[in-house]
Amino acid sequence: MPLLEPEPGALRPRDISGPSPDRVPPHRAAGTPEPLRSELTELLGAGKVLWKVSDLVRYASDASPYRFVPQVVVIAEDIDDISAVLSYARGRRREVVFRAAGTSLNGQAQGEDILVDVRRHWAGVEVLEEGRRARIRPGTTVLRANAALARHGRVLGPDPASAIACTVGGVVANNASGMTAGTTRNSYRTLSSLTFVLPGGTVVDTADPLADEELARAEPALCRGLMAVKREIEADPALTARIRAKYEIKNTTGYRLDAYLDGNTPVEILRGLMVGSEGTLGFISEVVLDTLPLDRERCTALLFFPSLPAAAAAVPRFNEAGALAVELMDGNTLRASVSVEGVPADWAGLPRTTTALLVEFRAPDAAGRDACARRAAAALEGLDLVAPVSSVTNRFTGDPRTISGYWRARKAFVTAVGGARARGTTLITEDFAVPPSRLAEACAALLELQAEHGFDAAVAGHAAHGNLHFLLAFDAADPDDVERYGAFMEAFCRLTVERFDGSLKAEHSTGRNMAPFLELEWGPRAAGLMWRTKRLVDPDGVLAPRILLDRDPRAHLRGLKTIPRVEAEADPCIECGFCEPSCPSGDLTTTPRQRIVLRREMVRQQPGSPLLDGLLGAYGYDAVDTCAGDSTCRLACPVGIDTGALMRDFRHRRHGGREEAAAALAARHFGAVEAAARAALATAGRIPRRVRDRLLEAATGAARRAVRPELVPRWLPQVPGAAGRPPATRRPGAAAVYYPACVNRIFGGPDDRTGPSLPQALVAVSERAGKPVWIPRDVTGTCCATIWHSKGYDAGNRVMANRIVEAAWGWTAGGRLPLVVDASSCTLGIAREVVPYLTPDNRSLHRELRIVDSVVWAAEELLPHLEVRRTVGSAVLHPTCSTRHLGDEAHLRAVAEACADEVVVPDDAGCCAFAGDRGMLHPELTAAATAREAAEVTARPFDAHLSSNRMCEVGMDRATGRSYYSALIELERATRP
């Protein structure tokens, strides 16, 4: 038994409220049943089949109000896997649902049988024709695709608010549009071609000139049936006119019946039908999209009105003036948005009825922007605007920071409002469209309907296109509240269809919550054609039953998920998934959303249930141990949920008394620990590498078994040798105090590089710029406390946090000199993370300190006074997660650009997950986190590989086989006389 075992039961939720009526039933505790598990494992391989109950639970939730637990999860790697699963499902009469990002709001990404993950292995962008087109794999996020296109001055047409997380495959499968796409820039209108797999296994590439000929041979009945439906529609002028009219406004309810009118062959018809089909007709494996010009000049205003109808009434004048976007946010939305970084705090005091329009004009150049500004000013004349709080200006601006703040507030609509809902309530997001000329009338009717049913919904949307979203919160565990919601939905659907002839789903696609109302909107004839289309393409009913078509009038009330209370930090989570693309462990174990989903299921369970024990047994490694603790999830989360902090708290809970005491002892005697570590590295450096690595791997392996694997790092060949002595400096005349982080006092630079160490480089380049720095002699034994903070050692954290602040106060003469720190994670630690652990007196001292990261020091204080004498041809940057938290990425890039003719930040750059020593505790975590970035880096040669944190550089060394080092070392070389 290891010497320091974790506390048993430490991760068990403190308030288990179960059994909940929607808990995963006890018989599911064993996970995937037989023979399903063994048959799929034999078919695909064990690594592609997730069968543990914890796996099934974490995939059971998406951004919608529904929750369905799959029988099994398949991680598909290629089309062969997709075809094999579909063939298996047909033969066994099973059902298949595809899931990519899980950001859909209507349950499209959930299945009750075989759920296929098509995100992990399905990312990639190929820019075509100088950016005019892009070939994109379905697991690629919209943000990632646009990053590749931006270098060519192009952008995708669809621009959903969830672009940070939603994937292109999901966007096309739902015909999502967004703020500016309307009916002309959406997926249907910008799709050039796509490749898809039909339920029968036939693969169709619509760009292939022989596609129709091959489809006719493979699926003759399908081809005949599609053409028969086309002839039937075209023979009915009234139906044809009805279909055309329905798509004059935004509409994603049901299948795209205009595909039968727009396509002349079976393949062309299928190309249109696949858009918005929600995975019910086939799997989209690749798309080619026509792109649009990226107009970078913007003229934007946030205009405040006294009421929702008043704001809606002003929309037509901005449409006529040529605004690209006219976005509406009601008072509930505006007030909830104060949780979003950069949103004025005084919005919390806005009157209840206040409504704002976010209006934006875009142009390719300054002349175009000026013309937009003139049209915007004319449109403002005579408007009844209000300024109920001091931050409101009601003016158009071109300032990028102000504009970015406006859009952050708008894009956070669902998440910010959802995060502000009452704890324990379920969030419903509705999406409808009316003719834009009737928007004001529809807003007034919606407010009246909400009041009638006792709801106070938040409303926002794409007002330019008559498309509104509203959010309702109710208690899904209360049958009466569910019935109240059901009654509201019935009345809302009838209002939208019968009074406004609107679309029940404008851009979120039909989904589970609108499927029962499809016939209400389209009528029996058109709805019948949709059912017929489904039977033609998927005669065995394999794909996504009940997601788009459902005859059960109460289907939208089935599977509603309760939201039990868990830890307060996690309660605001609406499971939107915005955090997932930035999570280092997403391709290895769990994501922040999944960590919270698992906690909620634990609370639903009955105390002592075997299923609860199974979830707890997996949670230690899957959630806590493999969390990098970098908190980039907080940056991505619109309401700032820090799941990394929650995992650090769980680590603390698992510590026994002896373990906490040992950590505190190490903090008190860190000088000895530091010296011992440096001596050990120096001794290891004298042993031949092959012998050294084998010997130390064995020694650390034995220590891990004896103490606990989670506490003792394993030796990695990429671990650098010992650091040398810091250079001599003088206090008199110093412009700043230089604090070499303990990692740079212990570890040296890359073994394959000669030249100055980081401390030597920083001292030299500061002297060269006329800004000399001083290194205190007593830095040994101090630390930023991140070692203890990241592992949840509260006692040790308090010891070191207070020690470093007291020391820094003395070194800097009470804050008169800045404290320059040479590792970004340590800068973050001293500047922010130590604060909660300080005594009241030391908090006062901390407020007086000026803590500056070394790349900021170099960019702002040194570069203006340095002469660059030589540059390298190219440099690739790895911005650390701490650099992102500090907002210092631009400074890191500025330093790199001074040293290199070309600077590249990989599109897939993210947290390396080395996280101090976590990459040595769990090398598989760093391998998973860096895989995509490493692929970009190794795809071409670079002259320099630069970053701003030594252990992150070690992690990238291991991931890429390239030698990373500090950008300041390169700056010293570039400016050396």
Number of C-alpha atoms within 10 A of each C-alpha: 8 12 13 17 16 18 14 11 12 17 18 20 16 10 13 20 16 16 16 17 12 18 18 21 13 13 10 16 19 15 21 22 14 10 9 15 19 16 12 21 17 10 15 19 11 14 10 18 22 21 22 19 23 27 24 23 22 21 27 25 27 28 27 27 26 27 23 23 24 25 23 25 29 24 20 24 16 12 16 12 17 23 20 15 24 25 17 16 20 18 11 11 11 18 21 27 26 28 25 23 27 28 25 26 25 26 26 32 32 29 29 18 20 25 26 26 23 26 24 16 16 20 20 16 21 14 16 15 8 12 20 18 22 25 19 25 26 29 25 25 28 25 21 21 25 23 17 19 26 15 12 16 18 22 26 26 25 28 22 22 19 22 21 18 26 28 29 32 31 30 30 27 26 26 28 29 27 24 21 22 23 26 19 15 20 25 27 25 17 20 20 18 19 25 20 23 19 22 26 18 19 14 21 22 20 20 15 14 9 11 16 18 13 16 18 15 10 15 14 12 12 19 21 14 17 21 17 12 17 22 13 14 21 14 11 11 10 11 15 17 12 14 19 14 10 19 16 12 20 28 29 27 28 28 28 23 24 19 20 25 17 12 17 12 15 21 23 18 22 24 23 25 22 25 29 29 27 30 26 28 28 28 28 26 22 22 23 22 24 22 23 17 17 19 16 12 19 24 24 28 23 23 23 27 24 20 19 24 19 20 26 28 17 20 25 18 15 21 18 11 16 14 22 18 24 28 25 28 30 25 27 24 30 28 25 25 31 20 22 21 15 15 21 20 15 14 20 18 12 16 15 15 13 23 28 28 27 22 24 25 26 20 19 14 12 12 11 16 20 15 13 23 21 11 17 24 12 13 18 17 8 7 13 13 16 17 15 16 15 9 12 15 14 17 13 21 16 16 11 13 9 16 19 13 15 19 16 18 24 24 20 22 27 28 27 27 28 28 24 19 21 14 18 18 23 23 29 22 21 21 23 24 29 27 18 21 15 15 26 21 15 24 20 15 16 18 16 12 17 16 11 10 14 11 18 15 22 23 28 28 25 24 30 28 27 26 29 25 24 21 22 20 23 20 21 24 19 12 10 12 14 16 13 15 22 15 12 18 18 12 14 19 20 18 18 20 18 12 12 16 16 26 27 32 25 29 28 27 31 31 28 27 29 25 26 21 28 24 20 15 22 21 11 12 10 20 19 13 16 22 15 16 20 21 15 18 23 18 15 17 20 24 29 26 18 18 28 28 24 21 12 13 12 13 17 24 18 13 16 22 22 25 24 23 19 23 14 11 14 23 21 25 27 25 22 25 27 26 26 25 23 24 26 30 27 21 18 16 19 26 26 31 26 25 21 24 24 25 24 23 25 29 24 23 24 17 18 8 14 16 24 24 17 17 22 22 15 15 21 18 14 21 24 21 21 27 28 29 24 24 25 26 25 20 18 20 22 26 23 22 24 21 26 22 19 22 25 22 19 20 21 22 18 19 20 15 10 12 18 19 15 14 19 21 14 18 26 17 12 18 18 14 14 20 14 13 15 21 16 14 18 19 13 18 15 10 12 9 12 9 11 17 18 13 15 16 17 14 13 17 17 15 18 19 15 14 15 18 19 19 16 19 20 24 19 17 15 18 20 20 21 21 20 17 11 16 14 11 15 11 14 9 10 18 19 23 24 27 28 24 24 20 19 22 21 23 20 21 26 19 12 7 11 8 11 14 23 25 24 17 21 27 22 20 25 23 15 18 17 14 18 22 27 23 23 19 10 10 19 16 18 23 27 27 25 23 20 25 25 26 22 24 25 18 19 23 28 21 19 28 29 22 21 21 25 17 14 27 21 12 25 20 12 16 18 15 20 22 28 26 24 28 29 27 29 25 25 23 21 24 20 13 20 23 19 12 20 21 13 11 10 19 17 11 18 25 12 14 21 18 22 23 26 26 31 20 23 26 20 14 17 20 19 10 14 20 15 16 12 16 20 19 13 18 24 23 24 30 25 27 26 23 24 17 17 17 11 19 19 15 19 26 23 18 22 31 19 23 27 21 13 16 22 17 15 19 15 18 21 21 27 31 32 27 23 20 20 27 25 20 21 19 21 15 25 28 24 18 26 24 16 18 21 22 14 16 24 13 8 7 12 17 13 23 25 25 27 26 27 26 27 29 26 26 28 29 19 23 24 18 14 18 19 28 28 25 27 27 21 24 25 24 19 20 20 16 10
